[in-house]
Each structure stands twice: as structure tokens, then as C-alpha cells.
């Protein structure tokens, strides 16, 4: 039984972590840290956790209490983990960071898109936490940079094609849609007000300006074995949670949808949370509340282009469920521990 702390526990990511960890068979949730709700019960921020725990939110303080835990989830805004992670790592904690602070292999790339990286000595030891692609490295890691939601959906959709050199890496276009929870709980800009978002779909951060672009390109380059860039266009849709990524790429040889679906099924045969849908295409509701990624595809024979569609819950596989999946690997638990709850709530 490992002792676990969640830092930044009153945001959407923290709340979902608390909900999942309270049901995890190998975890004792010891600390929930929130400066906003310090001293208050978990229900002050998340009424849905009523009667599940007597825990109260605590302040981070000098970090000594957090450092006594075996595993620490850092669910704070970008830049915060750079301040807290080194102390926790030096104390021997395993750390899963849900921000972008430890996702980039090159700290100069992080600096160009976020802020100067102040913990490069730990960044060299961090592993990019997409278990389906880096599972063995994650098992040996002390710190994992949990991937972003758009990168998770995109990389799982494209990994088999790039690994097997079946598409031209320079031809990749990704059109993705996300629910409003992807912006976090403290996002109060006008675009996220209900009257503005409801009954509307809008693109944002277009033409290579979204911060997930270099993260996706980093992993695509590793998969393809050559420098790879893409055109990535995210959209905001009027739903609470979910991501649908539609990925386009030019095939390098003549292939059928049937052949590719069989190849995908083989590629992900040992991935418990990836489902290859050969009887239609994924929808965000198929993965609602689950740690699964559903993938479907089709081949445009006329243009020799493949179209791959993936769906995830941005708060689970795109965030907290994946973080727990990483913890499971880091601690030697079953990869699926605490994550085999039902998804796809209907209707």
C-alpha cells in the first residue's frame, strides 16, 4: 500500500485524481493539497465525494508532509512543478507531473513555449508518460511528465503508421475538438462563459501556435525516426469533457482499411486501454469517464490518404487516469489497477 499526495487537488485534475485514488486497491490517499480550500473537507470543492473520505485539504507549507509520501501527483499550472518537484525527488518520492514542466526532452523547447526551465538536472531523468509507447521506461522512472490531452489522442492515433513507415511524416494534419473542461477550473475568459460556448464551435490557437504542437512533434519525430512537423488545429465544442482527434496523412503504399485495422489491433494487442473499433467510428461518449482510447480509421483510396479518428475523455485518459496508469507502472502494480471502472455513460 503506497502513501499518496495530490498537490493542486481542488482543480479538475485534482478532483478526478481524488475520485480515482480513493477507489484504488493499492493506495492510501494521505494528503490533498489546496491553498484555496486549506482546512476544508474535500466536499467543499467536490460534493460528489461525500461520505468517501474524511480527509481535509491542507496547505503545502514547506513541503515536508508531502515529501513523506511515496508518490506525489502534481496537478498544478505550468511552472509550479519546477519549484516543487526537485525537493520531492531528492526526498525519494516518485512524482507524476500533470503539467508540461517535464514533458520535453529539450529544455530549450520548453523555454520557447512556456518559461525558462529551472530544473534541467531532473528533466534529463524524466520520462514522457504515454504508457503505450514508453511503458518500460516508465517502470524504471522516478519522475514522469504526464502527456497533454491532445497529444495523447493524436499520438495513439498515429503511432502505428509512423512506426511502420506507412505514411509520409510531412503530410500529417490533425483536426481536434475538445470540451471546455480542458481549459481547467480557473479559466474565466469570455470564450468559456456558457452563453459564449453553448451552441457554437470555434477554432483557436491555429497555425502552429498551440502549446501542444511541439509536444506532439517531439514524439512524432521519435516514432518516425526523422524530424517531423504537423498542422494542428484545435477546436472548442460545447460539451463538458471529451476529445475527438481526426488525423490525416498520405500513405506511402497502397493499403486497405481492413489491412490497417488488423495492423492496429496487432500493434495495440497488449495495450489494455486502447480499443480498435472496426465496426464504425469512435465518439467522445464512447469513452466518457473511462481511461480508454477508441480508434477507428478509413482509407481514402482516391487520394491515397488515411484518416484516423481517436476519442478519449480528456480528464481521464487525457489526464488523471493516465497519471494513475503511470503510477501503476512506476510502483509495479497491475497497469489497470484502479482504472477498470465503466465508461460510456448512456444516454
N, C-alpha and C positions, 0 to 999 in steps of 0.2 A: 504494500500500500504506500503510494507516494504522497508526500505533502505538497500541495499546490497553492500558488498565489496567482491572482489575476490583478494586474495593475492597469487602471483605466477601466474599471469594472462597471461604470454606470452608463457607458455608451452602448450602441447597438452591438458592437463586437463583444464587449464585456458581458452584456446581458445574455447573449447566446452562449458564451463560454460558461457562465454560471449555470445556466439551464442544463447544458450537456454534461458538465463536470459533476453536478450533483447526482447524476444517474450513472456515473462511470464506475464500473466494478473494482477498479484498481486505484482509485483516487480518494483522498481525503481533502476536501476543499478547506484550506486553513485560513486564507486571507482574501478579502475582496477590497481592493484599494480604490478609493474615490475621494478626491479633495472636495468635490461639490456636496457629496452625501455623507461625509465622515460622521460617524456616530449614529447614523440612522440605519434601520433594518433594510434588508435587500428589497423588501416590498415597497419602500419609498420610491425606488426607481423602477422596479419591475413587479407590479401587483400580481402578475401571473405566477410568481414564485412563492405565493402564500402557502404556509404550512410545509414547505420543503426544506427550510433551513432556519435556524435561529441566529445565523451569522449576521453581523452588522458591518457596514462599510467602515474602513479605517483610513486614516491619513498615511501617506508614505513615510513621513518623518525622515529619519536618517537612513532608512532602508534596512536597518538591522533585522527587523522582524521578517521582512520579505526574504532577506538573504538566508534565513534559516530553513527555507522551503527547498524541496528537491527540484521542483520545476516551477518556473515563473513564466506566465504569459504576459507580454507587454502589449496592451491594446490601446495605445495612445497615438496621438498625432505624430506625423513625421518629425524627426529631430529629437524627440524625447528619449528614445531608446539609446541614442548616442551618449546621453548623460547617465542613464541608469544601468544599462547592460554591463559595462566594464566592471563595476563594483560587484554585481551579482555573479558574473562569470568568475571573477577572482575568488569569490566565496565558495565556488564549486557548484553553483546552481546550473541546471540545464535551462536554457532560455529559448522560447519561441516568440519571435518578434513579429507582430502583425502589421507593423508599419513598413515603409520602404527602406528603412535605415540599413538593413543588412541583406538586401536582395541583389546588389550589384557587385560583380567581381572586380570591377574597376571603380575605385572611389572617385576618380575624376568624372566619370559619367554621373554618379550620384550628385556630385558637387555642381555639375552643369544644370541638372534638372531640379535639384532641391536646395541644398546648402552645403557648405564645406563639411566634409566628413572628419569627425574628430576622434574616431576610434579605429584607424586603419589596421592596427595590430590585431584587433579582433575580427575585423572584416575579412582578413585573409583566411580565418578559420571557419567562417560562416558557410553554411550550405544552403543553396536555393531549395526551398521546401516544397517541391512538387513530387510527391512520393512515387507516382507512376513513372517518372523519369530519373529520379535521383535517390531511390529507396535505400540502396546500400550505403551511400554517403551519409544519408540522414541517420542511419542506425549508429554511426560512429561519431556523430556531431555533438558538440556541446551547445552550439548556437545555430538556430535555423531562421532564415529570413522567409517568413510565410508569404507566398505569392499574392499578387493582386488578383482581383476577381476577373477582370477582363483577360489578363494573361492566362489564368487557369483555363478558362473556356476556350481561348484561342489555341494555346499550345497543345492541349489534349486533342483538339480537332485536327491539327496539322502534323503532329509528331510522327505518325506512321508514314505519311507521304514523304516527309523530308528525310527521315532516317533511311528509307529505302530508295531515295533519289528518284522519286516518281513525278516530281513537279519541278518547274523552274522557280527557284527561290526569289528571283527578281520580279515575279508576276503576282505576288500574293497581295490580295485585297481583303480586308476584314471589315464587315459592317456589323456592328454590335449594338444591342439595346439593353438598357438596364433600368430596374425600378429605382425609385427615389431614395430608398434606404442606403444605396451605395454611397451617397454623399455623407453619411454619418448622422448622428443625432443632433449635433450642434450646428448644422448647416441651416442658416436662416436667410440666405439671399432670396431675392424676389422670385427667381426661377423655380424655387422649391416650395413656394406657397401653394396651397391646394388649388385656389382658383386659377393660378397660372399654369400648373402642371396638368390639371384634370382636362380631359377631352382634347389633349394636344400631344404631339410627338415632335421633339426637336433635336437637331444635331448640335453638338458642342465640341469644343477643343478639336476642330478639324485640321486637316493639312499638316499632320505630324506634330501637333502641339500638345497632345495629351501625355501626361507623365507616365502612363503605362507603355507608351510606344517603345522607349529604349529597353525596358524590361522584357517586352516580347521579343524585340530584335536580338537581345543578348542570347536568349535561349534558342531562337530560330537559327542563329549563327552556329551555335554548338551542334544542333541537330543536323544542319545542312553541311557542316564541315567547310563552310565558306561564308564570307561576310554577306549578311542578308538584311534587307530592309523591307518594309511593307507600307502600304497605305491603310491607315487605321482610322475609322470614323465611328465614334460612339454616339449613341442617341439616348435621350431620356424619355421614358414612356410612363404613362400614368398608372403605375401599379406599385405596390409596396416593395416587392422583392422578386429577384429573378434576373438572369442574363440569358439572352439568346444571341449567339455569335454565328454569323453566316460568313464563311471563309471561301474565297475563290482563288484558284491557282491553275496555271496552264500545265497540262500533263506533258511528260516527256516521251510517252509511248502510248499506243492505243490500248485502253483498258476499259472494262465494263464496270458498271455499278456493282454487279454481283461479285466480280473478282475483287474489287476494292473492299467490299463489306466483309468478305471472307478474310482478307488480309488484316483488316482492322480487328476482327474478332480474335485472330491469332495473336496479334500484337498486344492486345489487352487481356489475353486469356487469364493472366494471373493478377489482374487489377480488380479488386473486389468492388470498387465503386464506379467503374466505367461500364456502361451498358451500350452495346451497339444495336441500334434499332433498325432492323431490316424490314419492318412492316409499316412504313410511314416515316414521318419526321418528328423530331423532338419538339416539345413545347415547354415553356417555363413551368407550367402547372404540373408536368410530369415529375419534376424534381423538387417541388416546393417542400421545404422542411427536411430534405434529405441531404446526405453527403455524396450523392451520386452525380455523375455527369452522363447525360444521354447524348449519343452521337448518331446522326444519320447522314446520308450523302446521296448524291446523284451525279452522273456524268453527262455533260452537255457534249454529245458526240459531234454535233455540227461545228462547235468551236474548239473541240479537244480541251475542254476545261472541266475541272471537278469543282463541285460545290459541296462543302461540308458544313453541316449545321450542328451546333452543340448547345445544350441547355444545362444550366446549373442554378442552384439557389445561391445568390451572391453572398448571403450571410452564413452559409454552411460550407459547401464545397469551395466557395469563393473566399472563405474567411475562417470561421471558427471551427467548423468540422474538420477542415484540412489541418488547422493548427493542432487539433487533438489527434488526428491521424499521424501527424509528425511526432507528437509526444509519444504515442504508442510505439512508434519505431525506435525513437531515441531511448525509451525505457525498456525495450524488449517485450512489450505486451503484444497480444494479438493486434494486428493492424486495424481490425474492425471493432475493437473493444469500445463500448460506449457509443457506437455510431450506427448500429443496425436498427435504429428506430424507423418507423414507417414514414414515408414521404408521400407526396402526391395526394394531398387532402382533396377530397371530392365531395360536392361540386365546388 
